[in-house]
Amino acid sequence: MSLEDAAPSAALTTPAPMTQPAPRTAAEVVSGPGVRNTGAYPDLNIPPESAATPIDATEKDALTRDLSAARDRLAGRAPTNNAEAEAIRLRRLAKTHADRQLEEIEKSE
């Protein structure tokens, strides 16, 4: 056995280098509607314009008062949290459903 048998010379050749695409300029990389390349850095110290007009203190107080009244009104209608009564109701409902299902099965046979 020779060295040529173990590692043929075709396996030892290096592949041709891959060609890289030409580098793109900043204007080519960042392009789209509203984007302009001015050649200068952007000024990030300019505050953005507000999307909506802010509410004043009287509007805030009125909204807070309305929301508090709605919360209180809904809290009065909230069901009581009686877990034992709810468990009894669910057991009764399960029994009636089971009885109805048994009746349906017996009718179909």
N, C-alpha and C positions, 0 to 999 in steps of 0.2 A: 504494500500500500504506500502510496506516495502522498506528498503534500498537496499535489494537484487534485487527487481523488478526494481528500478531506475537505478542501476549500478551493473550488474551482476559481480560476482567475476572473471569470465573469461576475462572480459574487463579490469580488473585492473592489470593483470599480465604483467610483463615487458617482452618484447621479448628477445630472446637469442642474445647475442652480435655477431656482424658480425666479421668474422675473416679477418684480414688484410693480404695482401700478404707480404712475407718477403722483407725487403728493399734490393734494388739492389745496387751493387757497381758502382763506376763511370765508370769503364771499361764496365760494362753491359749497362749502360745508353747511353754512347757515343761510338758507334761502327760503323764502316763503312770503306770504302776504304780510305786509306791514314791517318787514325786516329790511333794514338798510345798512349797508356797510359804510359808515362815515369815516373810517380810518382812525377814530379816536375811541377811547374807553368810555363806557356809559357813565353818566353821573347818577350814582345811586342815592344821593342825598336829597333828591327831589321827592317830597312826600306825594304818595298817590292820591288821586282825587277820590272823594267819598262816593260810594255807590248809592247811598241813600242819605237823606237828610236826618240828622240825629234828632231824637225827641227831647223835649225840654223837661224840666222837673215837674211841671204841672201835669203834662201828659203821662209821665211815668207814674205819678201818684194816682191819677184816674185809672190807668190800666191795672195797677196793683190793687186798688180798691175793688174794681170790677171782678178781677180774678179771685180775690179773697172771698167776695160774696158768692161767686159761683161755686167755689170749693166748699164753703159752709153749707150752701143749699144742697149740694150733692151729698155731703156727709150725713145730712139728716135723713136722706132716703136710702142710705146704705143698709144692706141686710145685716142682721145681727150675726155674730160669729158663734153660733151654737153648734159645736161639733157633734155632740151627742144626738141632737135632733136630726141633723143632716145624715148621720150614719144610719139612723132608723129609717129615714125616708129612702135612702139608697138601697137598703136591704129589702124594704117593701117593694120597691120598683124592680129589683132583680128577681124577686119571687114571682111577681106578676108576669114578667117577661118570660121566665122559665116556664110558668104554667101555660102561657100562650104558645110557646114553641112546642111544648109537648102535645097540645091540642092539634097544632098544625101537622105534626108528624103522624099522629094517630089518624087524622083525616085522610092523609095521603096514602096510608097503607091499605 
